[in-house]
Structure formats: structure tokens, C-alpha cells
Amino acid sequence: MENYSDLIEKQREFFLSGKTKNLSFRLEALNLLRRLIKSHEQELMDALKADLNKTEFDSYLTEIGIVLEELRFTIKHVRKWARPRKVKSTLTLFGSKSFIYPEPYGVALVIAPWNYPFQLAVAPLIGAIAAGNCAILKPSELTPHTSGVLSKLIHENFPEEYVAVVEGGVEASQGLLKEKLDYIFFTGSVPVGRIIMEAAAKNLTPVTLELGGKSPCIVHHDAHLKFAAKRIAWGKFMNAGQTCVAPDYLYVHKRVKEEFLMLLKESVKELYTMDAISSGNFTKIVSERHFNRLAAFLDNGKTYFGGRTNKEALAIEPTVLTNIDWKDKVMEDEIFGPILPVLEYDDLPEMISKINARPKPLALYIFSESEQVQKMILDHISFGGGCINDTVYHLSSPYLPFGGVGESGIGAYHGQGSFDVFSHEKSVLKQTTRFDLPFRYPNTKDALKKVKLFIK
């Protein structure tokens, strides 16, 4: 296992020099990152095609474009975010002023996943840089072409003591986690998230964990079924279902189930053609191990449509399974692939209780025209974030912090949330020297009585 103590020590020394706290320095780094991405768009698209068979449209929409927008938003607002904020002081602190100073943690480690290997590596990095940290980026070994381009861009344009990329497999992550870091940001699975948290606990290192889980998608009987079908087909089968916030399973009201499934089938064929595998444009499964895991689910329940696979191409076509119940294997863990199991419900409270019997999901989607139904679900189910009458789109807003709750994660980022997650809020009280309040001291006559006048 490689030793990374020299790299971390180098970064810590650079951080302590104070350069990264300079706002002009941060903005220069963010603008450089933006220029690099724009000038290497094609190279990044080619890498994403090689790793995951992503089309240029998908690569730009879900990876490059979303990062460029995050950079634009951050560059525009970071001066305001970094400014000390004056807050109120209580009457008992008469004469004083109170401030909150956002300050960087120091050396931040970002461990990125393979499903969106560019976006989920660079979006947290933007927050780390904006907040004034030094950063080590560990991209996924399962997407080597994208990781290689990232490594080259960072290595050739940023000093290692400021921003560095460490490539490699599990051993590289383990080596980095053995070191004393100031912050860890991890995106990935729940089992690995537990390992990250355990490693962080040894040094009491603060963490953000962006995990996953089985995200439900509810289609009520009063939903706009045509829009629901198309938006669910898009959100589920984009990136071959390898999206942490993709609808993991459907709960469809019994009354509209058959009509909805017909519309869903039409939408999938409209978006991904009659034969998604042969088209050559459908994202592939990242590895043979993941392919085999997903293929084992295809004999669960009844295949409503889809189900064809190509092991050589690591491809599974969009598939919908019916006659599913909670005992089926496909319902045990997050699917993370282009397989959508369908459950039906008749009673809303009963359906809500079944969702609440499982770990809290990262996302939840409601399709209903009734504000009463929407409110009931929002009030009674805890989840990270989600949409009403859409899927996945909440991730695109820099004004909506994105993160999980319970087993689906800790902490949230995007927009100001990214700056906040990599910043410690240092509280400072500035006391007056023009006078001194005597009742705070125990030797003052009737001190307790006077204190009680202020504190009621």
C-alpha cells in the first residue's frame, strides 16, 4: 500500500501559507478549471464514450454542462459566501458584536464514483476550491479513460501541493484514508460509505457521504400519465439506470397501472428506440461483475418489456418487471441498472408505511395532481430530495442542496451548499471596551438578581 503522507504534508504546508484563503487565488483557480473543461470538452466526451459508451449529448447534459453551470454559479457568488456575516447579539451581550467567519478545513479528500466519473469528481472539487481548501481527488479506477484525462488536466495545470489527483484502485483509497485529513467527501455505495466513516472516525475527520438506496417513484391515479411515463423513462434509463437518484422502483396505483405501463413502454421506445442495445447509443454497464449482478434480477417477477442482454457489450436493455413483491431479490438493495420493478397499491397510507419500513431513500418522486396527496407523502416519508411530477431534475438547481438522510447519506452540496460543506463556520464575539457590565461577575452585589432580570 502506497504511503501518501508526503503529499498530504506538502498540501498542509501550502494551506498553512495562507494562499488558498485569498479570494483572488480561489477565483483564479476556478476560472482556470472552467477554461480547461471548455477547451477539453471533446477529449472528455471521448473518454466518457470509451468508459461507459455515453453519447455526446448525455456526456454534455449530465457531466460537462452541469459542472460548467456549477462553476459559473460559484464564480459569481463566492465573494458573498466567503464574507464574514454579522449576526445579532442578545441583550445579555449588550455592547458586543457577533460574527460568523467561514473558513476552510485544510486538506480535503474527494473520493468519486464511476457512474458520473467527471461530474461527481469535479462538482465537489469546485466546492473545496471555492471554500479555500487544498484538495486530493481520487477518481474511480472503473472509468480509467475519464480518470486519466482528469489526472492529466489537474497535473499539468495545478501545483500538486494545491490540487492533486491520485489514481488507483481500492489500495489507493485505503492508503489515503490511513492519513490524517481535514475533510473527506465520498460519493458511492452504502457499504463503502460505512468503511469511509469508520476510517474517518479514527481521526475524528468530518465527512460528507453521498450514498444511495432504493428511491421510490409513486404514480397516483390522478397523475398526468403521459408526462409521468416519459419523465420516468428518462430519469430511470438515462445512463443505463446507473444514477444514484434514478427511480429504483415504481409504486403505481392499481386503477391506472395497465394504462400507465403501456405509456411507459411507448416512452422507452421513443427515447431509446425499439432495440436500445443494437442502436449503439445506450450506456453500457460499467463492469462484468455489475452486469452479472443485474442479469440475475431478470428472472424476478414477469418481464413486461425488455430483458435482452449482450454480455460481450456489457449491455442490458431498458426492462420493466411486473408481479413483483418485497420478497424478490430485485427489491433487496439498490438496483443501479436499467431494470425497473413495478409494485401496485390501492391504499395510500398502507403504501407509505411500506416505504417507511425500509431505509430512508436518497430520492423520492411523486406523480399526482392532488396537493393533498403530495402533502401527505412529503409529510410522512423522510428522503434526501426529490421532485413532484418529475424525476432527477432537482439535481440541476444550484439553489437546491443535494444530499441524503439516514442510510442514504450525510451532508448536502451544490451551489452554496458545496461552499458550506467544505467550510467551518467560526463564531466570533467582539466585546466592547468602552464599558464593562458588572453583573456578570459573582462579587457584584445582588449579581444573581440582576442576571435574572436579563434572563427570563
N, C-alpha and C positions, 0 to 999 in steps of 0.2 A: 504494500500500500504506500503510495507516494506521500511525502511529507509536504504540506503546504504552509508550514509555519513561516518560512521566509517571505512568501508572497503576502501573507496576512500582516506580518510585521512591517513590511515595506508600505503596505496600504495604510496601516495605522499611523506610521510616521508622517506620511503625506497628509493624512487627515488632520493630525495634530499641528501641522504647519499653518492651518487656517485657510488655505487657498480655496478649498471646496465650499467654505461658508460665504465667500464673496459672490454676490448675486450676479455680477457681470461674468464671473467664471462659469457659474452654472448655466446661464443663458447661452454663453458661447458653446458650451458642451452640447446643450440641447439643439441649438441651431446646426451644429456640425453633424449631429446624429440625423437630423432631418435631411440635410443635404446629401449625406451618404446613402440614405434609404432611397431618395428620389433618383439619385444617379446610378443606383444599382438595382432598380426595380426588375429589370429583365433577368438579371442573374439570380435574384431571389425567387422569381417566378419559375425559372428553370430548375432551381434546387427543390422547390416545393412539388413540382411535377415529378422529379426523379424520386423523391422520398415517398409521396403519397398519391401521385397521379392527379394532383389538383389542377383544374383548368385555370387559365389566366384570370378569368372572371372571378372564380372562387378565391384565388390567391389574393387578388386585389381587394375584393369586398371584405373578406373575413380575416385577412392578415395585414397586408401593407396599408390599405386605406384606413383601417381603424387605428393603426399605430400613428399614421401621419396626422389624423384628426386629434388624437390624444396629445401629440407633440404641439400642434397648433394651439390647442386649448391651454396647455400647460405654459407655453412660452408667453401667451397673452396674460395669464393670471398669476404667475408665480411671484411677481414682486408683491402683490397684495397678500398672497398667502403667507409669505415669509416675514411680513411686517409684524412687529410686536403689537399685541392687541391690548388696549386699555379696557379693563372691566371695572364694575362698580365695587366700592368698598362699603362695608356695613357701618352702622352708626358707632359700634364699639371700636371701630378702627378710624375714628374721626381724625382728620389731619393727614391720613395716608393716601397713597395711590397704589392701585393694583394693576399688574401687567401679566400677560402670558407671552412668553418668548418661544416660538417654535424653533427647535434646534435638532440637527441631525444626530443619529445614533453613533455613526462612525463607519465601521466596515460592515457592509450588508452583503449577504449571500442570497442570490436568486437562483432557485432550482426550478427549471422549466420542464414541461411535459412535451410529448411528441405529437399530440393531436393538432395543435396550432403552434408549431415549433418556432415560428417567428413572432407572432403576436404575443403569445404568453411568456416569451422571454423578454421582449423589448418593452412591453407596456409596464411591467413592474420596474424595469431598469430606469424608465423615464421618471417614475416617482422617486426612486433612490437618488438620482442625479439632481432632480429639482429640489429635494429636501436638503441637499448638501453633503451626501454621503460619498464614500468610496464604495465601489461595488465589484463583486465577483459573480460572474454569470456562469452557471453550469447548465448548458443546453442538453437535450436528450440525445443519447447515443443511438436511439432507434430511427432518428432522422439525420443521418450523417452529412448529407449534402447541405441542408439548411444550417446545421451546426457549424459546418466548415466555412460557409460564407459569412456567418455571424462572427466567427473567430477571426477570420481574415480582416473584416471591416474594423473590428474593435482593435485588434493587434496593430494594424497599420496606421491607425488614426488617434488612438488614445494611449497615454503612457500607462504601463502595467500597474504602476503604483496608484493609479486613479481608477481605471476600469479595466478589468481583465476577464478573459474567457478561459475556463478550464473544461476541456473536452475529456471524454472518457465515460466508462460505464459506472456500475454500482460502486466499484472500488474508489473512484474519484469522489463521488458523493460522500462515501464513508470517511475518506481522508479529510475532506473539508469539514465535515461535521465533528470531527475529533478536536478541531481547533477552537480557540476562544473567539467567537464572533460577536458583533454587537447587535445584529438583527438577522433573522432568517425568514425568507419569503419562499414558500413552497406551493406549487400547483401540481396536483396529481391525485392518486387514489387514496381512499381512506386507510387501507393497511399501511401504505408507505407514510402517510401523514402521522400515524401513531409512532412510527420509527423516528421520524423527524422530531416530533415533540419530546420523545424520550431522550434523544441526543441533546436537544436544546435545554432540557431540564437540568442536565448535569452541570451546565454553566449558568443556569438561570437566564438564558438568552431569550428575549422576546421573539415571538413568531407570528406570522400570518400564514394560515393554512387555507388554501383554496382547494377544496376536495370535491366530492360529488354526491352520489346517491341516486335513488330511484325517484326521478322527478315526475309527478303525475300530471296528466293533461285531462281536464274534465270537460266533456261536451254535454251540456244540459239540453233538455228537449226544446227550449225556446231559442237555441243558438242560430245564428246565420250560418247554415250548414255548408253552403258553398265556399264562403270565405274561410270557415273553420277548416274544411278539408284541405284547401290549398295552403293555408298558413301552417298547418300541422305537417303536411307533406314536406314543405320547405324546411321547417325547423328540425324535423326528425331526421330526414335523409341527407341534408347538407353534410358534407364531409363524411359521408357514409355512416352517419349516426355517431361519429367519434367526437362528440361535443359534450362537455360536462353539463351543459344546461339543456340538452336536447330532451324533448318529451320521452321519458323512459317507457311509460305505458299509458294507455288510454282508459279512462272510465267514461263510457258513453251511456246516456240514458236509454233504457230499454225501448222507449217509444220511437226513437229516431235512429236506432242502431243500424238497421238494414239500409235505410236511405243514406245515412252518413257514410257507411263503408263503401257504397257504390261511388259516391262523390270522391271519397279518398282515393279509390283505385283510379278514377279518371284523372285526378290531380297528379298522382305519382307518374302516370304515363305521359301527361302533358309536360311535366317538369323534367323527367328523366328518360323519356322515350319508352317504346314497347320492350326494348331489350337493353337495359342500362349497362350490362356487362359488355356486350358487343360494341356499344357505342364508343367505348374507349375513353369516355369523359367522366365516368363515375369514380369517385375517390376509392382507392384500394384500402384494404385492411393493413395495418402497419406491419404485422409480422405473422409468421406461420402459427406461432403459439396463440395469438389472439384470434386468428382465423379458425383454428380448431376449436377453441372455446366457444365462439359464436355459432359455428356449424352444428355443434352439439345441441343447440336450442331449437333447431329447425324441426325436430320431431315432436315438440311440445304442442299440445292442442291440435288445431286444424289450420292448415295453411289456406288463408283466404285468397291471397295472391302473392306472387314472388316465390322465393325459396330456392332459386337456382344459384349455384356456386361455380367458381372456377378457381381451384386451389393453386394452379400454376400462376395465375394472375393475382392471387390473393383478393379475389372479388366475390362479394355476396350482393345479390340484387336487393332492392327495397322489398321488404317482406312484412306482411301483416298476418298475425296469428290470432285466431278466434278460439272459442271454447277453452279459454284459459282460466285457471283459478290460482289462488295464492300458494298452492302446494307445488305448482310446476317449477322446475329448475330455473326457467327464464325469469321468474319473479323473485328469486332469492337475492341477487345482487344487481348492481348497476349493469345494464347490458352493454352500453358503449359500442354500438354497432347498428347496422341498418335493419334491425328486427323490432317490430312494434307489436307487442301483445295487447289484446283488447279485452277488457273486463266490462261487464254491463252493470247498471244499478237502476233501482226503481225508487229507493228511499234515500233522500239526500243526507239526513243525519247519520244513517247507517253507513253510507259510503264515506262520510267524513271520519267516522270512528275507525273504520278500517285503515284509512290513510294514517291516522294518528297512532295506530298500533305499531307502526313501523318507524325507523329513524327519521328525523326531520330532513326533508329533501332540500337540495340546493335551489331548485326552481319549482314553480307550480304555475300552471296555465288554466285559465277559466274561460270557457266559451259560453256566454249566456247574455241575453238582452235584459235580464232582470237585475236591477240594482240590489234588490233584496237577496237574491241568490248569491250575487257577487260578494255582498257584505257578509253573509253567513259563512261563506268559505274563508274569506280573508280574516274574519274574527275568530274562527275556530281551528285553523290549521297554521302551524308555525313553519316557515320556509325562508330560504335566503332571499329570494327576489323572484319576480315573475311578471306576467302580463295578463291583462283581461282582453280577450278577443284577439290575441296574437301569441306568437312564440318567439323566444330568443332575443327579440328586438330590444329588450330593456338593457342589454349589454352595450348597445351603441351610444347610449346617452352619457356624456361626461358629468351630467348633473345627478345621476343615479349611482351611488356607491354599490359595487357588486361584491357579494361575499355570501358565505354560508352561515348556518346556525347549527349548534349541536354537532352531530357527526358529519355534517356537510361542510364544516369549516369554521375558522376563527378569523375575524377581521374582514375589512372590505376595502376595495380600491376602485380606481377610475376617477378621472378629473381631480378635484381637490382631495378626494379620498386617497389617491395614490400619494400625494404630498403628505397628507396627515399620517398615513400608515408608517411612513419612514421618518417621522418626526416625533420627538418627545416634546410635550408641552411643558415648558419650565415656568412655574408660577413664581412671581417676584412681587413682594410688597415693599414699597418705598415710603419710609416713615418721615414725617416732618421733624425738623429740629428747631422749629420756631416756638414750640411749647411741648410740655410733657403732661399726659393725663395721669394724675396721682392715684386714682382709684385702682389702677392695675396692680399696684404694689400692696403687699399684705400689711405693711406697717402704717398705712393710711387710716385715719380714724373713720370708723363706720364703712370700711372698704367693701365688705360683703353687701351691705345695704345699698351702696351706690352702684355696685356691679349689677345687682338685681333690678335696679331701675332701668338699666340698659338692656339686660337680657330678660325678657318676659316670656 
